[in-house]
Amino acid sequence: MSFDRMVAGNPAAPAEALAALARDPDEWVRRTVARNPAISAEVLAALAKDPAKEVRGSVAGNPAAPAEALAALAKDPAKEVRRTVAGNPAISAEALVALAGDPATEVRRTVTRNPAISAEALAALAGDPATEVRRTVAGNRVTPAEVLAALAKDPAKEVRRTVAGNPAISAEVLAALAGDPATEVRRTVAGNRVTPAEVLAALTGDPDGGAPDGRGQPEHVA
């Protein structure tokens, strides 16, 4: 690794040195500067317009990036950049809502995992056409109770199974999922530590619950 790159990643580097390295012809140096937690907002804003998508992606993942830079990167032509900014907890609620409608499934899925996501955005993404997006909503502990109840009736068993493993799920929904036609859903209910005792008692007689494959462990994906 070059000395320039080492300095570029050092939080103790002088602001003037980082500003100069942000203009370095070596893309790796600029990427490293963009990830530096001590970098100024002004330099990050400039690097958000870098011709290399990898550099813009590094800015997109930096929690110190200014809100206006993150908002601009949320519209970046590279989906890799948009996916990274979708996971940045410093992104504005407005930009996050916009990314919830992104054409790339992996971007929308990342939005569902952002700790700053609102209940409203999660509710909207619960109706996403992609199963993997609905599944990550189903596994998020902050997903509203009424949304989890709706996802418990999702046509995809992977989504219902994830709801069944969510520790924030209501006893009423767990009781309903204990009668799910999919064995793996019922098995996940049996492994959820918040499942009511009476539901667990009913599941002890399930003829399909004996496979020792570990699938009964609670599953949450957010």
N, C-alpha and C positions, 0 to 999 in steps of 0.2 A: 504494500500500500504506500502511495506517495505521501511525502510530508504535507503537501497541500491538502490532500484528502483528510489526513489526520487532524490538521488544524481546522478544517471545515466542519468537522464533527465535534470539536471541543467546545463545550459551553463556556469555557473561560476565555475563548479567543476574543480579541478586541473587536468591537463593532465595525471599525474601519476595515480590518482584515477580512471579516466575513462578507462585507459589502463588496470588496474587491474579488473575493473568491466566487461570489455569486455570478460574476461575469467571466469566469474561467472557461476556456474552450473545451475543457474536459467535462463531459456530461456527468461523470461519476462525482466529480468535485461539486458541481452545482446541485446534484441530487443530495449529497451529504449536507451541504449548507441548508438546503430546504428542510431537512429533518432536524436540524439543530434547534433544541428547545430555547436557546438564547437569541435566536435570530430576530431582527426587528420586523415589525409589521410592514414597514416600507419595502424591505428587501423581499419579504415573502410575497407581497403584492406584485413586485416586478417578476419574481420567479413563477408566479401563477400564469404568466404569459409566455413562458419559455417555449421554444419550438419543440423541445423533446417532451413527449407525453410522460416519460418516466420522472422527469423533473417536476412537471405539473402534478403528477400523482403523489410525489413526496410532499408537496405543499398541501395537497388535498387531505393528507393524513395528519398534518401538524395541527394540534389543538390551539396553537398560538396564531394560526393564520387569521387575518382579519375577516370579518363577516362578509364584506363585499367581495373579497377574493374567493371565499368558499361558495358564495352565491353564483359567481361567474363560472367556477369550476363545476358546479352542478349542471351546467349546460355544455360542458366540454364535449367535443366530438368523439373523444375516446371513452368507450364505456368503462375501461379499467379505471380511468380517472374519476368518472361519476360514481362508480362502485366504492372507491376509496373515500370520497367525500361523503357518501351516504352513511358511512360508518363513523364519521367524525362527530363526537359528542358536542363540539362547539358550533356546529352548523345551526343556522336559524330555523325556527319552526316553519317559516314560509318556504324556505329552500327544501326542507325535508318533505313537506307536503308535495312540492313539485316533483321531487324524485320518486315519490310513491306512485307517480304515473309514468315513470320512465319506461321506454319500450323494451329495455333489457331486463329479463327475469332476475338475473343475479344482482342487479342494482336494487330492484324492488325488495328482494329478499334481504339484502343488507340493511335497507331502511327499517325493516321489521326488527332488526337486532340492535338498532341504535338506542342507547339508554335514554336519549332525549326525546324519543318518539311520543307523540300524544295519543291519548285514548281514541281520539277521533280518527287519526291516521291509521291506527291499528284496526279500527272498525271498518274503515274503507278497504284496507288490504285483505280483510277476512273474506271479501268477495272476489279476490284476484283469480283470474282464470288458471294460473299456474298452481298446481298442487303443492310444490315446494314452498311457495310463498305463503299459502294458507297454513301450511304445516308449521312454519316458523312463527306465525301469529299465534297458532294454537299452543305453542310451547313457551310463549312469553308470559312471565309472571304478572306483568302489569296489564295484560289484555283484559278489558272489562268483562265482568261475569256474564252479561247477556250475550256477548260475542262468543265466549267459550261455549255457552249453551247452544248457540246456533251451529258452531263448528263441530259440536258433538254429534250433529246429524249430517255432517259432510258426506258426500258420496264416496270419498276416498278413505279407505280404512287407515291409511298412513296418518291422515289428519286426525281421525277419531282416536287413534292410538296415542297420538301426541297429546291430545286434550286429556286423555285418561291418565297420563303421567304428570300433568301439570299440578304442582303442589298448591296452586291457588284455586283449583276447581272446587265447585260447591258439592256438598254431600248429595244433593238432589241429582245433579248431573252424573256423578259417579254411580249412583244407584241405577240410573237409566243405562249407562254404558256397561254395567255389569250384565245386562241382557243383550249386548251387542252380538250380531251374528258372527263376527270375526273373532276367532279364538285369541289372536294376539292382542286384541283390544281388551277383552275380558281379563286376560293374563296381566296386562298392564294395570288395570284397575286393582287386581289382587296385590300388586306390588307397590301401589301408591300408599305412602304412610299416612295420608289423611283420609283414606277410605274408611267409612264408618264400620264399626264392629259388626253390625247386623248384615251389611253387604258382604263383608269378608266371610261371615258364617255361611251365607247363601252360596258363595263361590266355592266353598270347600267341597261341595258335591259335584262340581262341574266335571263332566266326563272327559273334556279336552284339556284340562289344566295340569296334566302331569308331566309334560315334556320338560326335562331339566336343561333348558337351553339358555337360561338367563334372560329371556325376553320379558319376564315379569317385572323387571326393574322400572321404576318411574322414568319417563323420558321427557325431557324438556330441552328444546333446541335453541332457545334464545339466551 
